[in-house]
């Protein structure tokens, strides 16, 4: 009797084993499939591995599994009631969010004199800008790459989040350069930020404000290197 049992184990054909002995579990989201066995240690040691793989592939296809089948997990030593992955979906690659790089804002930096004293009236906020200067850029969000579930259906990725470029359209223009949206100045002037909106404002420089210049009323910014004489005024928007 013992001899007959050994022979039965040695010629065990996996295709003849029922679903209760070779159990295949399909993930509800169709992202993977596993197989587990309700067989003795001896049966698993003596089972025909190639026939076992073919049987599992056949049963997977019966359950509409057509993508990501991989039975290499069955090459090693097998144990009863242990789950082995035999199919795996291709995960989608989500898109990247848009990335913005902007010209650095001027810092409130008082001027330091050679004698070590600090001039808090001179804050060095003026950054000159020339027409065509780079002011910022945006790397657009990407759409990502599709994945596929084990049934062969596409898995859509998450599109990257967009971020708006904030700029003054009267002094700054955007243009595409090698897939990147670039901001460039369309006039000479001084860099100016208001609520993170970059702009280039008109700028004029005067040595003194006196009879030679008259009163100044200017749409932009003004630098007075010298003094404003008595009776004269300077207005800058």
C-alpha positions as CSV (number, residue, x, y, z in Angstrom):
1,X,0.0,0.0,0.0
2,X,2.9,2.3,0.9
3,X,4.5,1.7,-2.5
4,X,1.3,2.6,-4.4
5,X,1.1,6.0,-2.5
6,X,4.7,6.8,-3.4
7,X,4.0,6.0,-7.1
8,X,0.8,8.2,-7.0
9,X,2.8,11.1,-5.6
10,X,5.6,10.7,-8.2
11,X,3.2,10.8,-11.1
12,X,1.0,13.6,-9.7
13,X,-0.6,15.5,-12.6
14,X,-1.5,19.1,-11.6
15,X,-4.1,19.3,-14.4
16,X,-6.1,16.6,-12.6
17,X,-6.2,18.6,-9.3
18,X,-9.3,20.6,-8.5
19,X,-9.7,24.2,-7.6
20,X,-9.8,23.4,-3.9
21,X,-6.2,22.0,-4.1
22,X,-4.8,24.7,-6.5
23,X,-6.6,27.9,-5.6
24,X,-6.2,31.0,-7.8
25,X,-7.2,34.4,-6.3
26,X,-7.8,37.4,-8.5
27,X,-7.6,40.8,-6.9
28,X,-10.9,42.7,-7.0
29,X,-9.2,45.6,-8.8
30,X,-7.6,43.2,-11.3
31,X,-4.1,44.4,-10.3
32,X,-2.8,41.0,-9.4
33,X,-3.4,37.3,-9.0
34,X,-1.9,34.7,-6.6
35,X,-2.0,30.9,-6.3
36,X,-1.9,28.8,-3.2
37,X,-1.9,25.0,-2.7
38,X,-3.7,22.7,-0.3
39,X,-1.2,19.8,-0.9
40,X,1.2,17.9,1.3
41,X,4.9,18.7,1.4
42,X,5.6,15.5,-0.4
43,X,3.1,16.2,-3.2
44,X,4.6,19.7,-3.7
45,X,8.1,18.3,-3.9
46,X,7.2,15.7,-6.5
47,X,4.7,17.7,-8.6
48,X,5.7,18.3,-12.2
49,X,6.7,22.0,-12.2
50,X,6.3,22.6,-15.9
51,X,2.9,21.0,-16.0
52,X,2.0,23.0,-12.9
53,X,2.9,26.2,-14.6
54,X,0.9,25.4,-17.7
55,X,-2.1,24.4,-15.6
56,X,-2.0,27.7,-13.7
57,X,-1.6,29.7,-16.9
58,X,-4.6,27.8,-18.4
59,X,-6.7,28.5,-15.3
60,X,-5.7,32.2,-15.3
61,X,-6.8,32.6,-18.9
62,X,-10.1,30.9,-17.9
63,X,-10.5,33.8,-15.5
64,X,-9.8,36.5,-18.2
65,X,-6.2,37.1,-17.1
66,X,-4.2,38.0,-20.2
67,X,-1.5,40.4,-19.1
68,X,1.4,40.3,-16.6
69,X,1.4,36.5,-16.2
70,X,4.7,35.4,-14.5
71,X,5.0,31.9,-12.9
72,X,8.7,32.3,-12.0
73,X,7.7,32.5,-8.3
74,X,7.0,28.7,-8.6
75,X,10.6,27.8,-9.4
76,X,11.7,27.6,-5.8
77,X,10.5,25.4,-2.9
78,X,6.8,25.4,-2.6
79,X,4.8,25.3,0.6
80,X,1.1,24.6,1.3
81,X,-1.2,27.6,2.2
82,X,1.3,30.2,1.0
83,X,0.3,32.7,-1.7
84,X,2.6,33.0,-4.7
85,X,2.1,35.9,-7.2
86,X,1.5,34.6,-10.7
87,X,0.2,37.8,-12.4
88,X,0.9,41.4,-11.8
89,X,-0.5,44.6,-13.4
90,X,1.7,47.3,-14.8
91,X,1.1,50.4,-12.6
92,X,0.6,53.7,-14.4
93,X,3.2,56.4,-14.0
94,X,1.4,59.6,-12.8
95,X,2.2,62.9,-14.5
96,X,4.6,65.3,-12.9
97,X,3.2,68.6,-11.5
98,X,4.2,71.9,-13.3
99,X,7.3,73.5,-11.9
100,X,7.9,77.2,-11.9
101,X,11.3,79.0,-11.6
102,X,11.2,82.8,-11.1
103,X,13.9,85.5,-11.0
104,X,14.8,86.1,-7.4
105,X,12.9,88.9,-5.7
106,X,15.0,91.8,-4.3
107,X,15.7,91.5,-0.6
108,X,15.3,94.4,1.8
109,X,19.0,94.9,2.3
110,X,20.2,98.2,3.9
111,X,23.4,99.6,2.3
112,X,26.5,99.0,4.4
113,X,29.1,101.8,4.3
114,X,32.9,101.3,4.4
115,X,33.0,102.7,7.9
116,X,30.7,100.0,9.1
117,X,27.6,102.2,9.4
118,X,24.3,101.1,7.9
119,X,22.1,103.4,5.7
120,X,18.5,102.2,6.2
121,X,17.3,104.8,3.7
122,X,19.0,103.0,0.9
123,X,17.4,99.6,0.7
124,X,18.8,98.5,-2.7
125,X,15.5,97.3,-4.1
126,X,16.1,98.4,-7.7
127,X,17.1,95.6,-10.1
128,X,17.6,96.9,-13.7
129,X,16.0,94.8,-16.4
130,X,16.7,94.9,-20.2
131,X,14.3,94.0,-22.9
132,X,14.6,90.2,-23.6
133,X,15.9,89.4,-20.1
134,X,14.7,86.1,-18.5
135,X,12.2,86.6,-15.7
136,X,11.0,83.1,-15.1
137,X,9.8,79.9,-16.7
138,X,7.4,77.0,-16.2
139,X,8.0,73.3,-17.0
140,X,4.4,72.2,-17.9
141,X,2.7,69.4,-16.1
142,X,2.9,66.0,-17.8
143,X,0.1,63.6,-18.6
144,X,1.9,60.5,-17.3
145,X,2.0,57.0,-18.8
146,X,-0.8,54.4,-19.0
147,X,-0.6,51.2,-17.0
148,X,-2.4,47.9,-17.7
149,X,-4.4,45.6,-15.4
150,X,-4.1,41.8,-15.7
151,X,-7.2,41.7,-18.0
152,X,-5.3,43.9,-20.5
153,X,-7.3,47.1,-19.8
154,X,-5.5,50.4,-19.7
155,X,-5.1,52.1,-16.3
156,X,-5.1,55.8,-16.7
157,X,-2.5,57.9,-14.8
158,X,-3.2,61.0,-12.8
159,X,-2.4,64.1,-14.8
160,X,0.1,66.5,-13.1
161,X,-1.3,69.6,-11.5
162,X,-0.9,72.9,-13.3
163,X,0.5,76.0,-11.7
164,X,-0.2,79.5,-13.3
165,X,2.5,81.8,-14.3
166,X,1.8,85.3,-12.8
167,X,3.0,88.2,-14.8
168,X,2.1,91.6,-16.1
169,X,1.1,91.2,-19.8
170,X,2.0,94.8,-20.6
171,X,5.7,94.5,-19.7
172,X,6.3,90.7,-19.8
173,X,5.6,88.1,-22.5
174,X,5.6,84.4,-22.5
175,X,7.0,82.2,-25.2
176,X,7.7,78.5,-25.6
177,X,11.3,77.4,-25.8
178,X,12.0,73.7,-26.2
179,X,8.9,72.7,-24.4
180,X,9.3,75.2,-21.5
181,X,7.2,78.4,-21.2
182,X,9.6,81.2,-20.6
183,X,8.9,84.8,-19.4
184,X,10.9,87.6,-20.9
185,X,10.8,91.4,-20.5
186,X,9.4,93.3,-23.4
187,X,10.9,96.6,-22.3
188,X,13.7,98.1,-20.3
189,X,13.0,99.1,-16.7
190,X,13.1,97.9,-13.1
191,X,12.0,94.6,-11.7
192,X,8.8,94.8,-9.7
193,X,6.7,92.3,-7.8
194,X,3.2,92.8,-6.6
195,X,1.3,89.8,-5.0
196,X,3.9,87.6,-6.7
197,X,3.1,89.1,-10.1
198,X,6.3,90.0,-11.9
199,X,6.4,93.1,-14.0
200,X,8.9,95.6,-15.4
201,X,8.2,99.2,-14.5
202,X,9.5,102.3,-16.3
203,X,12.4,103.9,-14.6
204,X,14.2,107.3,-14.8
205,X,17.3,108.5,-13.0
206,X,18.0,112.1,-12.0
207,X,21.0,113.8,-10.4
208,X,18.9,116.5,-8.9
209,X,15.4,117.9,-9.1
210,X,15.6,121.6,-9.6
211,X,14.9,124.3,-12.2
212,X,16.7,122.2,-14.9
213,X,14.2,119.4,-14.5
214,X,11.1,121.0,-13.1
215,X,8.6,119.0,-11.1
216,X,8.5,115.3,-11.9
217,X,5.3,113.3,-12.4
218,X,6.3,109.9,-13.9
219,X,4.5,106.7,-14.5
220,X,7.1,104.3,-13.1
221,X,10.0,104.5,-10.7
222,X,12.5,107.3,-10.2
223,X,16.0,107.4,-8.7
224,X,17.2,110.8,-7.5
225,X,21.0,110.6,-6.8
226,X,21.2,114.1,-5.4
227,X,18.6,116.3,-3.8
228,X,15.1,117.7,-4.5
229,X,15.4,121.5,-4.3
230,X,12.9,123.5,-2.2
231,X,9.6,124.1,-4.0
232,X,10.0,121.2,-6.3
233,X,8.1,117.8,-6.2
234,X,8.5,114.3,-7.4
235,X,5.7,111.9,-8.0
236,X,6.2,108.3,-9.2
237,X,3.4,105.8,-9.7
